[in-house]
Amino acid sequence: MTTVWHNPRCSKSRTALCALTDSGRDVVVRRYLDDPPTAAELSDILDRLGLEPWDITRLGEPRAKELGLADRPRDRAEWIAVLAANPVLIQRPIVLTEDGRAVLARDEESVRSLLE
C-alpha cells in the first residue's frame, strides 16, 4: 500500500496523488494537516528520505518566519519537534511506498521514480 501525506490545497500534492491513483496503485491518503505526524514518525520518514528536518521545512511559510527558523541552529531533535507541532511547515507530498521507500514527490521526476 502506498501512503501519500497530502494537502488537497497544494497543486504538487494533487498532481502526485493523481499520478499514483491513475497508475492503478492502492493509495492511502493521509491529510497530514488534520492528522499530524508524531516526532517519531517524522524521524523515521526523514531517515527513509535520507534528509534532515530543515530539508523538508517550508521556510517561506509565515509560521516559519514567526518561529525564526531561518536563523535557528540545525538541531535535529528541535526541528523535528517544531515540525510535529506545526505540520503546515512540512513540504508535501511525501509518498511512502510498500517497499519501504519514502520520496518527497515535489517534481515530475520524483513522481516518475515512484511509478517505475
Backbone as a printed PyTorch tensor [residue, N CA C, xyz], in Angstrom:
tensor([[[  0.8400,  -1.1820,   0.0000],
         [  0.0000,   0.0000,   0.0000],
         [  0.8880,   1.2490,   0.0000]],

        [[  0.5670,   2.1940,  -0.8230],
         [  1.2810,   3.4590,  -0.9070],
         [  0.5190,   4.4980,  -0.0930]],

        [[  1.2330,   5.2580,   0.7120],
         [  0.6230,   6.3090,   1.5160],
         [  1.1490,   7.6540,   1.0550]],

        [[  0.2410,   8.6060,   0.9060],
         [  0.6090,   9.9560,   0.4980],
         [  0.2370,  10.9180,   1.6180]],

        [[  1.2530,  11.6390,   2.1170],
         [  0.9790,  12.7420,   3.0380],
         [  0.5570,  13.8940,   2.1450]],

        [[ -0.7110,  14.2260,   2.2090],
         [ -1.3580,  15.0530,   1.1980],
         [ -1.9880,  16.3030,   1.7890]],

        [[ -1.8670,  17.3910,   1.0400],
         [ -2.5980,  18.6190,   1.3170],
         [ -3.3930,  18.9280,   0.0520]],

        [[ -4.7140,  18.7990,   0.0750],
         [ -5.5060,  18.9830,  -1.1370],
         [ -5.4340,  20.3940,  -1.7170]],

        [[ -4.9460,  21.3580,  -0.9670],
         [ -4.8190,  22.7280,  -1.4710],
         [ -3.5260,  22.9270,  -2.2560]],

        [[ -2.6520,  21.9390,  -2.2470],
         [ -1.3520,  22.0360,  -2.9120],
         [ -1.4090,  21.3610,  -4.2840]],

        [[ -1.0730,  22.1120,  -5.3250],
         [ -1.1370,  21.5510,  -6.6840],
         [ -0.1360,  20.4160,  -6.8740]],

        [[  1.0470,  20.5150,  -6.2870],
         [  2.0390,  19.4370,  -6.4290],
         [  1.5600,  18.1700,  -5.7410]],

        [[  0.8950,  18.3330,  -4.6310],
         [  0.3500,  17.1940,  -3.9120],
         [ -0.7830,  16.5470,  -4.7230]],

        [[ -1.6450,  17.3680,  -5.2820],
         [ -2.7380,  16.8330,  -6.1040],
         [ -2.2060,  16.1150,  -7.3330]],

        [[ -1.1740,  16.6770,  -7.9650],
         [ -0.5910,  16.0670,  -9.1630],
         [ -0.0020,  14.7000,  -8.8400]],

        [[  0.7530,  14.6150,  -7.7600],
         [  1.3640,  13.3350,  -7.3780],
         [  0.2980,  12.3020,  -7.0470]],

        [[ -0.7020,  12.7140,  -6.2860],
         [ -1.7710,  11.7930,  -5.9210],
         [ -2.4960,  11.2800,  -7.1600]],

        [[ -2.7810,  12.1610,  -8.0850],
         [ -3.4640,  11.7700,  -9.3260],
         [ -2.6170,  10.7780, -10.1190]],

        [[ -1.3220,  11.0430, -10.2470],
         [ -0.4320,  10.1420, -10.9910],
         [ -0.4020,   8.7550, -10.3460]],

        [[ -0.3620,   8.7200,  -9.0220],
         [ -0.3210,   7.4340,  -8.3200],
         [ -1.6240,   6.6620,  -8.4840]],

        [[ -2.7430,   7.3370,  -8.3380],
         [ -4.0190,   6.6370,  -8.4710],
         [ -4.2720,   6.2310,  -9.9230]],

        [[ -3.8860,   7.0870, -10.8720],
         [ -4.0390,   6.7430, -12.2900],
         [ -3.1930,   5.5360, -12.6820]],

        [[ -2.1070,   5.2970, -11.9370],
         [ -1.2460,   4.1560, -12.2360],
         [ -1.8410,   2.8460, -11.7290]],

        [[ -2.9620,   2.9360, -11.0250],
         [ -3.6220,   1.7340, -10.5230],
         [ -3.1730,   1.3080,  -9.1440]],

        [[ -2.3430,   2.0950,  -8.5150],
         [ -1.8760,   1.7520,  -7.1670],
         [ -2.9780,   1.9500,  -6.1400]],

        [[ -2.9320,   1.1120,  -5.1020],
         [ -3.7860,   1.3400,  -3.9400],
         [ -3.1120,   2.4200,  -3.1110]],

        [[ -3.8210,   3.5140,  -2.9020],
         [ -3.2330,   4.6630,  -2.2200],
         [ -4.0600,   5.0200,  -0.9890]],

        [[ -3.3560,   5.1950,   0.1120],
         [ -3.9630,   5.7140,   1.3310],
         [ -3.5640,   7.1800,   1.4210]],

        [[ -4.5480,   8.0460,   1.5940],
         [ -4.2890,   9.4740,   1.6980],
         [ -4.2980,   9.8600,   3.1680]],

        [[ -3.2040,  10.4600,   3.5780],
         [ -3.1240,  10.9960,   4.9340],
         [ -3.0810,  12.5140,   4.8340]],

        [[ -4.1340,  13.1370,   5.2650],
         [ -4.1640,  14.6010,   5.2970],
         [ -3.4010,  15.0250,   6.5460]],

        [[ -2.1230,  15.2080,   6.3590],
         [ -1.2270,  15.3860,   7.4900],
         [ -1.4760,  16.6790,   8.2680]],

        [[ -2.2090,  17.6260,   7.6950],
         [ -2.5640,  18.8240,   8.4650],
         [ -3.6620,  18.4990,   9.4780]],

        [[ -4.5350,  17.5420,   9.1360],
         [ -5.5990,  17.1050,  10.0320],
         [ -5.1380,  15.9780,  10.9480]],

        [[ -4.1830,  15.1970,  10.4960],
         [ -3.6440,  14.0470,  11.2300],
         [ -2.1170,  14.1830,  11.2560]],

        [[ -1.6120,  15.1260,  12.0790],
         [ -0.1710,  15.4150,  12.0570],
         [  0.6810,  14.2250,  12.4770]],

        [[  1.8470,  14.1130,  11.8690],
         [  2.7690,  13.0430,  12.2640],
         [  3.3800,  13.3440,  13.6330]],

        [[  3.7220,  12.2860,  14.3190],
         [  4.4270,  12.4340,  15.5860],
         [  5.9020,  12.7000,  15.3090]],

        [[  6.6100,  13.0910,  16.3380],
         [  8.0540,  13.2870,  16.2010],
         [  8.7270,  11.9790,  15.7880]],

        [[  8.2740,  10.8600,  16.3480],
         [  8.8630,   9.5630,  15.9950],
         [  8.6100,   9.2290,  14.5280]],

        [[  7.4020,   9.4970,  14.0380],
         [  7.1010,   9.2590,  12.6240],
         [  7.9780,  10.1420,  11.7310]],

        [[  8.1120,  11.4010,  12.0990],
         [  8.9530,  12.2980,  11.3090],
         [ 10.3960,  11.8280,  11.2740]],

        [[ 10.9060,  11.4000,  12.4050],
         [ 12.2800,  10.9080,  12.4540],
         [ 12.4630,   9.7080,  11.5190]],

        [[ 11.5050,   8.7830,  11.5560],
         [ 11.5480,   7.6120,  10.6770],
         [ 11.4880,   8.0190,   9.2070]],

        [[ 10.5760,   8.9180,   8.8730],
         [ 10.4240,   9.3550,   7.4800],
         [ 11.6800,  10.0680,   7.0080]],

        [[ 12.2410,  10.9120,   7.8530],
         [ 13.4770,  11.6030,   7.4770],
         [ 14.6010,  10.6100,   7.2060]],

        [[ 14.7000,   9.5810,   8.0360],
         [ 15.7200,   8.5460,   7.8050],
         [ 15.4730,   7.8580,   6.4680]],

        [[ 14.2200,   7.5450,   6.1700],
         [ 13.8830,   6.8870,   4.9060],
         [ 14.1330,   7.8000,   3.7080]],

        [[ 13.8940,   9.1030,   3.8960],
         [ 14.1490,  10.0700,   2.8270],
         [ 15.6380,  10.3590,   2.6540]],

        [[ 16.4220,  10.1100,   3.7120],
         [ 17.8310,  10.4830,   3.6930],
         [ 18.0150,  11.9960,   3.8060]],

        [[ 17.0820,  12.6390,   4.5160],
         [ 17.1020,  14.0920,   4.6530],
         [ 17.0740,  14.4930,   6.1230]],

        [[ 17.3000,  15.7640,   6.3530],
         [ 17.1970,  16.3450,   7.6840],
         [ 15.9180,  17.1730,   7.7490]],

        [[ 15.4460,  17.4830,   8.9460],
         [ 14.1750,  18.2080,   9.0520],
         [ 14.1760,  19.5640,   8.3390]],

        [[ 15.2770,  20.2590,   8.3450],
         [ 15.3360,  21.5550,   7.6620],
         [ 15.2470,  21.3930,   6.1520]],

        [[ 15.5440,  20.1980,   5.6510],
         [ 15.4300,  19.9340,   4.2120],
         [ 13.9770,  19.8350,   3.7490]],

        [[ 13.0690,  19.5180,   4.6620],
         [ 11.6680,  19.3640,   4.2890],
         [ 10.8000,  20.4530,   4.9160]],

        [[ 11.4280,  21.5190,   5.3760],
         [ 10.7020,  22.6060,   6.0240],
         [ 10.3900,  23.7110,   5.0250]],

        [[  9.1690,  24.1590,   5.0520],
         [  8.7060,  25.2560,   4.1960],
         [  9.0620,  26.5740,   4.8850]],

        [[ 10.2650,  27.0480,   4.6300],
         [ 10.7650,  28.2420,   5.3040],
         [ 10.0530,  29.5210,   4.8760]],

        [[  9.3420,  29.4840,   3.7510],
         [  8.6130,  30.6510,   3.2890],
         [  7.2630,  30.8530,   3.9630]],

        [[  6.8300,  29.8700,   4.7340],
         [  5.5470,  29.9770,   5.4300],
         [  5.6190,  31.0530,   6.5210]],

        [[  4.5330,  31.7910,   6.7100],
         [  4.5170,  32.7910,   7.7800],
         [  4.8820,  32.2100,   9.1510]],

        [[  4.4320,  30.9910,   9.4340],
         [  4.7400,  30.3670,  10.7280],
         [  6.2450,  30.1590,  10.8890]],

        [[  6.9290,  29.7940,   9.8170],
         [  8.3840,  29.6100,   9.8810],
         [  9.0690,  30.9270,  10.2190]],

        [[  8.5660,  32.0020,   9.6490],
         [  9.1300,  33.3160,   9.9300],
         [  8.8620,  33.7160,  11.3710]],

        [[  7.6460,  33.4380,  11.8670],
         [  7.3070,  33.7320,  13.2620],
         [  8.2490,  33.0110,  14.2210]],

        [[  8.5950,  31.7810,  13.8750],
         [  9.4630,  30.9620,  14.7300],
         [ 10.9510,  31.2500,  14.5150]],

        [[ 11.2650,  32.0710,  13.5230],
         [ 12.6650,  32.3900,  13.2480],
         [ 13.4740,  31.1890,  12.7910]],

        [[ 12.8440,  30.2930,  12.0320],
         [ 13.5150,  29.0470,  11.6450],
         [ 14.7450,  29.2700,  10.7690]],

        [[ 14.7250,  30.2760,   9.9400],
         [ 15.8690,  30.5010,   9.0420],
         [ 17.1570,  30.7350,   9.8250]],

        [[ 17.0290,  31.2790,  11.0270],
         [ 18.2100,  31.5890,  11.8420],
         [ 18.4180,  30.6150,  12.9900]],

        [[ 17.5680,  29.6250,  13.0840],
         [ 17.6470,  28.6750,  14.1990],
         [ 18.7750,  27.6690,  13.9680]],

        [[ 19.5070,  27.3050,  15.0240],
         [ 20.5520,  26.2760,  14.8770],
         [ 19.9680,  24.9710,  14.3470]],

        [[ 20.7890,  24.2360,  13.6280],
         [ 20.3530,  22.9770,  12.9950],
         [ 20.4370,  21.8190,  13.9840]],

        [[ 19.5170,  21.8060,  14.9230],
         [ 19.4120,  20.7400,  15.9230],
         [ 18.2730,  19.8210,  15.4800]],

        [[ 18.6150,  18.6030,  15.0880],
         [ 17.6320,  17.6790,  14.5090],
         [ 16.4130,  17.4690,  15.3980]],

        [[ 16.6270,  17.1770,  16.6680],
         [ 15.5040,  16.8990,  17.5750],
         [ 14.6110,  18.1240,  17.7280]],

        [[ 15.2120,  19.2970,  17.8320],
         [ 14.4250,  20.5190,  17.9780],
         [ 13.5880,  20.7900,  16.7310]],

        [[ 14.1860,  20.6430,  15.5590],
         [ 13.4600,  20.8820,  14.3120],
         [ 12.3350,  19.8620,  14.1190]],

        [[ 12.5830,  18.6120,  14.4750],
         [ 11.5280,  17.5960,  14.3710],
         [ 10.3660,  17.9660,  15.2790]],

        [[ 10.6570,  18.4230,  16.4830],
         [  9.5990,  18.8430,  17.4040],
         [  8.8020,  20.0120,  16.8290]],

        [[  9.4930,  20.9460,  16.1930],
         [  8.8180,  22.0930,  15.5720],
         [  7.8990,  21.6130,  14.4450]],

        [[  8.3780,  20.6980,  13.6030],
         [  7.5480,  20.1880,  12.5050],
         [  6.3400,  19.4070,  13.0280]],

        [[  6.5420,  18.6240,  14.0630],
         [  5.4280,  17.8530,  14.6370],
         [  4.3600,  18.7890,  15.2050]],

        [[  4.7890,  19.9020,  15.7950],
         [  3.8520,  20.8680,  16.3760],
         [  3.2430,  21.8030,  15.3310]],

        [[  3.8930,  21.8910,  14.1630],
         [  3.4620,  22.8110,  13.1060],
         [  3.4970,  22.1170,  11.7510]],

        [[  2.5880,  21.1730,  11.5010],
         [  2.6740,  20.3840,  10.2720],
         [  2.5550,  21.2100,   8.9910]],

        [[  2.0310,  22.4260,   9.0730],
         [  1.9500,  23.2850,   7.8950],
         [  3.3370,  23.5780,   7.3230]],

        [[  4.3680,  23.3820,   8.1350],
         [  5.7410,  23.6510,   7.7060],
         [  6.3670,  22.5000,   6.9210]],

        [[  5.6920,  21.3620,   6.8530],
         [  6.2510,  20.1800,   6.1910],
         [  6.0030,  20.2620,   4.6780]],

        [[  7.0680,  20.0830,   3.8940],
         [  6.9350,  20.0110,   2.4360],
         [  6.0310,  18.8450,   2.0800]],

        [[  5.3280,  18.9810,   0.9910],
         [  4.4340,  17.9220,   0.5280],
         [  4.5060,  17.8350,  -0.9830]],

        [[  4.0830,  16.6960,  -1.4690],
         [  3.6610,  15.4910,  -0.7620],
         [  4.8550,  14.5930,  -0.4310]],

        [[  4.7150,  13.8810,   0.6360],
         [  5.6650,  12.8250,   0.9650],
         [  4.9420,  11.5170,   0.6680]],

        [[  5.5870,  10.6710,  -0.1120],
         [  4.9840,   9.3970,  -0.5090],
         [  5.7790,   8.2650,   0.1230]],

        [[  5.0710,   7.3680,   0.7870],
         [  5.6640,   6.1890,   1.4220],
         [  5.2020,   4.9760,   0.6370]],

        [[  6.1510,   4.2060,   0.1490],
         [  5.8020,   3.0690,  -0.6930],
         [  5.7930,   1.7650,   0.1050]],

        [[  5.1440,   0.7770,  -0.4830],
         [  5.0340,  -0.5200,   0.1770],
         [  6.3780,  -1.2130,   0.3470]],

        [[  7.3710,  -0.8330,  -0.4600],
         [  8.6930,  -1.4490,  -0.3330],
         [  9.6040,  -0.7120,   0.6530]],

        [[  9.0460,   0.2600,   1.3960],
         [  9.8060,   0.9390,   2.4410],
         [ 10.4530,   2.2530,   2.0340]],

        [[ 10.3160,   2.6140,   0.7560],
         [ 10.9040,   3.8870,   0.3230],
         [ 10.0410,   5.0550,   0.7770]],

        [[ 10.6690,   6.2120,   0.8440],
         [  9.9570,   7.4660,   1.0570],
         [ 10.5170,   8.4480,   0.0370]],

        [[  9.6240,   9.2290,  -0.5620],
         [ 10.0310,  10.1810,  -1.5950],
         [  9.2880,  11.4920,  -1.3610]],

        [[ 10.0260,  12.5790,  -1.4180],
         [  9.4150,  13.8990,  -1.4380],
         [  9.0930,  14.1780,  -2.8960]],

        [[  7.8230,  14.0070,  -3.2520],
         [  7.4010,  13.9790,  -4.6590],
         [  6.9390,  15.3540,  -5.1320]],

        [[  7.8430,  16.3220,  -5.1270],
         [  7.5020,  17.6890,  -5.4810],
         [  7.7000,  17.9960,  -6.9590]],

        [[  8.3440,  17.0870,  -7.6970],
         [  8.5620,  17.3540,  -9.1110],
         [  8.2240,  16.1090,  -9.9250]],

        [[  8.1230,  16.3020, -11.2090],
         [  7.7180,  15.2170, -12.1080],
         [  8.6770,  14.0310, -12.0470]],

        [[  9.9650,  14.3080, -11.9520],
         [ 10.9630,  13.2380, -11.9060],
         [ 10.7850,  12.3570, -10.6660]],

        [[ 10.5160,  12.9830,  -9.5320],
         [ 10.3070,  12.2190,  -8.2940],
         [  9.0600,  11.3490,  -8.3920]],

        [[  8.0100,  11.9090,  -8.9480],
         [  6.7720,  11.1390,  -9.1090],
         [  7.0100,   9.9730, -10.0690]],

        [[  7.7230,  10.2490, -11.1670],
         [  8.0160,   9.1940, -12.1410],
         [  8.8100,   8.0600, -11.4980]],

        [[  9.7350,   8.4030, -10.5890],
         [ 10.5390,   7.3610,  -9.9370],
         [  9.6520,   6.4220,  -9.1270]],

        [[  8.5410,   6.9080,  -8.6360],
         [  7.6140,   6.0790,  -7.8750],
         [  6.8540,   5.1190,  -8.7820]],

        [[  6.6700,   5.4900, -10.0180],
         [  5.8590,   4.6940, -10.9410],
         [  6.6610,   3.6220, -11.6590]],

        [[  7.9780,   3.6830, -11.5480],
         [  8.8280,   2.6960, -12.2430],
         [  8.9210,   1.4090, -11.4760]]])
